[in-house]
Amino acid sequence: MSIYDELNDLQLDVSKFEETPMTKLEEKQWEKRVKSKLPHKKQSKKWRGKVMGALVVFGIAGFVVQPSLADMPFIGKPIEEYITGNESLNYDTYKTAIGETAENAYGKMTVNEIMVDGDRLLISSTFEPAEGTEFTSENFLLPKTKINGEEVGITNGGQTIEMSDSMYAIYGTIGLENIPQSETVQLEVTYDTLNWDTTLEQPFVFDIEVSQAQLMEETQIIELNKSIVMDDGSEMMIEKVVITPVSVNVYGQSPQATSAPQQTFKIISESGEWLPNEKTPVSEKNEEEFVVRFMPLNLKADSFSIVPYDEIESKVIGTALKVQ
């Protein structure tokens, strides 16, 4: 007897489970997972009937009797650790669990989770090199993305962490321009570049729907367009501060573009608390524009100031700009 005959006759006591309706996104993710395991040849009606027996057990019928996606074992590294260095933080409310895998001659790539944070896309994936594929933690697999079919953004960050001899955590950051302000965004994520300059003949491609509804609802934008005067007499324009649940972002312009990353800023609350920077705090958008990113703090109920700060000399190097 096959496993599908056994599943069709299975009497499952679901009284001990809480029946939770699946979201549209979870239904789509489970459907893709099950389809990826099916043979590609034409299926008979008898086969389809047996598969439906299996689908009911796995929750495709619309209710979860297995653990939800949030409770599934996570193989990889969380986005929280990438941007903050703190694995104990929990941004599940703002992330989308994916769990989709693509495989080719280079190996197996799994996109674990994605988060849209303002003007950037953060991706956590896992790569398992095929036998004969040379890959170490010194290598990078860089993602590109299309949103609703249009190419957007540039890859401006990433990290590879060896988890074992045969598995690597792959992080990627994609800067986004003009992202749709909708609750969900349809993404095509492609890994087709190795180490910035080598194009993969067989790219890893994923078609993914990502939610940004909760993060959009909790995001605060403070328009400033004010200058900060440095001790040497130069000025920097601070355009705005964007506060999301997972980051605080200072956007500015500098006529001395090359010196902007060195002339970073600190944020200090009215109560005297300094915000820590993210692990990679400075991002240049182009030759004159930049973003300095901080870890989140509840600034909505408190005034704060942006302070020019020399990290090397550990001293303030300009006039503080008070916000709110």
C-alpha positions as CSV (number, residue, x, y, z in Angstrom):
1,M,0.0,0.0,0.0
2,S,1.3,3.4,-0.9
3,I,1.6,6.3,1.6
4,Y,-1.2,8.1,-0.3
5,D,-3.6,5.2,0.2
6,E,-2.8,5.3,3.9
7,L,-3.3,9.1,4.0
8,N,-6.7,8.7,2.3
9,D,-7.9,6.2,5.0
10,L,-6.3,8.1,7.8
11,Q,-8.6,9.0,10.7
12,L,-7.1,12.1,12.3
13,D,-8.3,13.4,15.6
14,V,-8.0,17.2,15.1
15,S,-9.9,18.1,18.3
16,K,-6.6,18.8,20.1
17,F,-5.5,21.3,17.4
18,E,-6.6,24.9,17.1
19,E,-8.1,25.4,13.6
20,T,-6.6,28.7,12.4
21,P,-7.6,29.9,8.9
22,M,-4.6,30.3,6.7
23,T,-3.8,33.6,5.1
24,K,-3.7,33.9,1.3
25,L,0.1,34.1,1.4
26,E,0.4,31.0,3.5
27,E,-2.0,29.1,1.2
28,K,0.2,30.1,-1.8
29,Q,3.4,29.1,0.0
30,W,2.1,25.7,0.9
31,E,0.7,25.1,-2.6
32,K,4.1,25.9,-4.2
33,R,5.8,23.6,-1.7
34,V,3.5,20.6,-2.5
35,K,3.6,21.2,-6.3
36,S,7.4,21.3,-6.2
37,K,7.4,17.7,-4.9
38,L,5.0,16.3,-7.6
39,P,6.2,14.6,-10.7
40,H,6.1,16.7,-13.9
41,K,4.4,14.1,-16.0
42,K,0.7,14.2,-16.6
43,Q,-1.3,12.9,-13.6
44,S,-4.3,10.6,-13.8
45,K,-7.5,11.3,-12.0
46,K,-6.7,8.5,-9.6
47,W,-3.4,10.2,-8.8
48,R,-5.0,13.5,-8.2
49,G,-7.5,12.0,-5.8
50,K,-4.7,10.5,-3.8
51,V,-2.8,13.8,-3.7
52,M,-5.9,15.6,-2.4
53,G,-5.9,13.2,0.5
54,A,-2.3,14.3,1.3
55,L,-3.2,18.0,0.8
56,V,-6.0,17.9,3.4
57,V,-3.5,16.5,5.9
58,F,-1.0,19.3,5.1
59,G,-3.6,22.1,5.5
60,I,-4.2,23.2,1.9
61,A,-7.9,22.8,2.4
62,G,-7.8,26.1,4.3
63,F,-7.1,25.3,7.9
64,V,-3.9,24.6,9.7
65,V,-3.6,21.3,11.6
66,Q,0.2,21.4,11.4
67,P,2.2,24.2,13.0
68,S,1.9,27.6,11.3
69,L,4.8,29.0,9.3
70,A,5.9,31.0,12.2
71,D,6.3,27.8,14.3
72,M,8.2,25.8,11.6
73,P,11.9,25.0,12.3
74,F,14.1,27.8,10.9
75,I,17.2,26.7,9.0
76,G,19.4,29.7,8.5
77,K,20.1,33.0,10.1
78,P,17.4,35.6,11.0
79,I,17.3,39.1,9.5
80,E,17.5,40.6,13.0
81,E,21.0,39.2,13.4
82,Y,22.1,40.7,10.1
83,I,21.1,44.3,10.7
84,T,21.6,44.5,14.5
85,G,23.9,41.7,15.5
86,N,21.3,40.7,18.1
87,E,19.6,37.4,17.4
88,S,17.3,37.7,20.4
89,L,15.3,40.5,18.7
90,N,12.0,39.5,17.1
91,Y,10.7,41.2,14.0
92,D,8.3,38.5,13.0
93,T,5.4,41.0,12.8
94,Y,7.2,42.8,9.9
95,K,8.9,39.9,8.1
96,T,7.4,37.5,5.6
97,A,8.3,33.8,5.9
98,I,9.1,32.3,2.5
99,G,10.8,28.9,2.7
100,E,11.0,28.4,-1.0
101,T,13.9,26.5,-2.7
102,A,15.4,26.6,-6.2
103,E,18.0,24.1,-7.3
104,N,20.5,23.9,-10.2
105,A,23.9,22.7,-11.1
106,Y,25.5,25.1,-8.6
107,G,23.5,23.8,-5.6
108,K,20.4,24.6,-3.7
109,M,19.2,28.1,-2.7
110,T,16.4,28.6,-0.2
111,V,14.9,32.0,0.5
112,N,14.0,31.9,4.2
113,E,12.5,35.3,4.9
114,I,12.2,38.8,3.5
115,M,11.5,42.2,5.0
116,V,10.7,45.5,3.4
117,D,12.0,48.4,5.6
118,G,11.3,51.7,4.0
119,D,13.6,52.0,0.9
120,R,15.4,48.7,1.3
121,L,14.7,45.0,0.9
122,L,16.4,42.6,3.4
123,I,16.7,39.0,2.5
124,S,17.9,35.9,4.5
125,S,18.6,32.8,2.4
126,T,20.5,29.6,2.8
127,F,22.9,28.1,0.1
128,E,23.9,24.5,-0.1
129,P,26.6,24.1,-2.7
130,A,26.5,21.1,-5.0
131,E,29.4,18.6,-5.1
132,G,32.2,20.2,-7.1
133,T,31.0,23.8,-6.5
134,E,33.7,25.8,-4.8
135,F,32.2,28.2,-2.3
136,T,33.4,29.7,1.0
137,S,32.4,32.4,3.4
138,E,34.5,34.8,1.3
139,N,32.1,34.4,-1.6
140,F,28.9,36.4,-2.2
141,L,25.7,35.5,-4.0
142,L,24.1,38.8,-4.8
143,P,20.3,39.2,-5.3
144,K,18.5,41.4,-7.7
145,T,14.8,42.1,-7.7
146,K,11.8,43.2,-9.8
147,I,8.7,44.6,-8.3
148,N,5.5,44.0,-10.1
149,G,7.5,43.1,-13.1
150,E,9.8,46.2,-13.2
151,E,13.5,46.2,-12.3
152,V,14.1,48.4,-9.3
153,G,16.9,49.1,-6.8
154,I,20.5,48.1,-6.6
155,T,22.2,45.6,-4.4
156,N,24.2,47.6,-1.8
157,G,25.1,45.0,0.9
158,G,25.4,41.4,1.8
159,Q,27.1,38.8,4.0
160,T,28.0,35.1,3.8
161,I,28.2,33.1,7.0
162,E,29.4,29.5,7.1
163,M,27.0,27.4,9.1
164,S,28.6,24.0,8.2
165,D,30.8,22.5,5.5
166,S,27.8,22.2,3.2
167,M,25.5,25.1,4.2
168,Y,25.9,28.9,4.2
169,A,23.7,31.7,5.4
170,I,23.3,34.3,2.7
171,Y,22.2,37.9,3.5
172,G,21.4,40.5,1.0
173,T,20.3,44.2,1.1
174,I,18.7,45.8,-2.0
175,G,18.1,49.6,-2.1
176,L,14.7,50.4,-3.5
177,E,13.4,53.4,-5.4
178,N,9.7,54.2,-5.6
179,I,8.4,51.1,-4.0
180,P,4.6,50.8,-4.2
181,Q,2.8,51.9,-1.1
182,S,0.6,48.8,-1.1
183,E,0.0,46.2,1.7
184,T,1.6,43.5,-0.4
185,V,4.3,43.6,-3.1
186,Q,5.0,41.0,-5.8
187,L,8.7,40.4,-6.1
188,E,10.9,38.4,-8.5
189,V,14.1,37.8,-6.6
190,T,17.1,36.5,-8.7
191,Y,20.5,35.3,-7.6
192,D,22.6,35.5,-10.8
193,T,25.8,37.1,-9.7
194,L,28.8,35.7,-7.8
195,N,31.3,38.1,-6.2
196,W,30.0,41.2,-8.0
197,D,31.5,40.2,-11.3
198,T,30.7,36.6,-12.2
199,T,27.3,35.9,-13.9
200,L,25.7,32.6,-13.2
201,E,24.6,30.7,-16.4
202,Q,21.8,29.2,-14.4
203,P,20.4,31.8,-11.9
204,F,18.2,31.0,-8.9
205,V,14.8,32.7,-9.5
206,F,12.0,33.1,-7.0
207,D,8.5,34.6,-7.4
208,I,7.5,35.9,-4.0
209,E,4.7,38.0,-2.4
210,V,5.8,40.1,0.5
211,S,3.7,42.0,3.1
212,Q,4.7,45.5,4.3
213,A,1.3,46.4,5.7
214,Q,2.2,46.4,9.4
215,L,5.5,48.2,8.9
216,M,3.9,50.9,6.8
217,E,1.3,51.5,9.4
218,E,3.9,52.1,12.1
219,T,6.3,54.2,10.1
220,Q,6.8,57.9,10.8
221,I,8.4,60.4,8.4
222,I,9.7,63.7,9.7
223,E,10.6,66.2,6.9
224,L,13.4,68.6,7.9
225,N,15.3,70.1,5.0
226,K,17.7,71.8,7.5
227,S,21.4,72.3,7.5
228,I,23.9,71.3,10.1
229,V,27.0,73.5,10.4
230,M,30.3,71.6,11.0
231,D,33.1,72.9,13.1
232,D,35.2,73.5,10.0
233,G,32.5,75.7,8.5
234,S,31.1,73.2,6.0
235,E,27.4,72.3,6.0
236,M,25.3,69.1,5.5
237,M,21.7,69.2,4.6
238,I,19.5,66.8,6.6
239,E,16.4,66.1,4.4
240,K,14.3,63.8,6.6
241,V,14.2,61.2,9.3
242,V,12.3,58.0,8.7
243,I,11.4,56.0,11.9
244,T,10.2,52.5,11.3
245,P,9.7,49.7,13.9
246,V,13.1,48.2,13.0
247,S,15.3,51.2,12.1
248,V,15.8,55.0,12.4
249,N,17.1,56.5,9.1
250,V,18.7,59.9,8.6
251,Y,18.7,61.1,5.0
252,G,21.0,63.8,3.9
253,Q,23.1,65.5,1.2
254,S,26.7,66.6,1.4
255,P,28.7,68.6,-1.2
256,Q,31.7,66.7,0.1
257,A,30.2,63.3,-0.8
258,T,33.3,61.3,-0.3
259,S,33.6,62.5,3.3
260,A,30.0,61.9,4.2
261,P,30.5,58.3,5.4
262,Q,33.3,59.4,7.7
263,Q,31.3,62.4,9.1
264,T,28.6,60.3,10.5
265,F,25.9,61.3,13.0
266,K,24.7,60.3,16.4
267,I,21.1,60.5,17.6
268,I,20.5,61.4,21.2
269,S,17.1,61.5,22.9
270,E,16.0,64.3,25.1
271,S,16.4,61.9,28.1
272,G,20.1,61.5,27.1
273,E,19.9,58.0,25.5
274,W,22.2,57.5,22.5
275,L,20.9,55.3,19.7
276,P,23.3,52.6,18.6
277,N,24.1,52.4,14.9
278,E,23.3,49.4,12.8
279,K,26.1,47.0,11.9
280,T,26.5,48.7,8.5
281,P,25.2,52.2,9.4
282,V,26.1,54.3,6.3
283,S,24.8,53.8,2.8
284,E,25.6,56.1,-0.1
285,K,22.6,56.5,-2.5
286,N,24.6,58.4,-5.1
287,E,27.5,60.8,-5.3
288,E,26.0,63.3,-2.9
289,E,23.1,61.6,-1.0
290,F,23.5,59.3,1.9
291,V,21.6,57.5,4.6
292,V,22.8,56.8,8.2
293,R,20.8,54.0,9.9
294,F,20.3,53.4,13.6
295,M,18.7,50.7,15.6
296,P,15.1,51.4,16.7
297,L,14.1,53.4,19.7
298,N,10.8,54.8,20.7
299,L,11.4,58.4,19.6
300,K,7.8,59.2,18.8
301,A,7.1,60.3,22.3
302,D,10.4,62.0,22.8
303,S,12.3,64.9,21.3
304,F,15.7,64.0,20.0
305,S,18.7,65.6,18.3
306,I,20.9,64.7,15.3
307,V,24.6,65.3,16.3
308,P,27.5,65.3,13.8
309,Y,30.1,62.9,15.3
310,D,33.6,61.8,14.4
311,E,33.8,58.1,15.1
312,I,37.6,58.0,14.9
313,E,38.2,60.9,17.3
314,S,35.1,60.1,19.3
315,K,33.9,63.7,19.5
316,V,31.1,66.0,18.4
317,I,32.1,68.0,15.3
318,G,29.2,70.3,14.7
319,T,26.0,71.9,15.8
320,A,23.2,69.6,17.0
321,L,19.9,69.7,15.1
322,K,16.9,69.3,17.3
323,V,14.0,67.3,15.9
324,Q,10.4,67.5,17.3
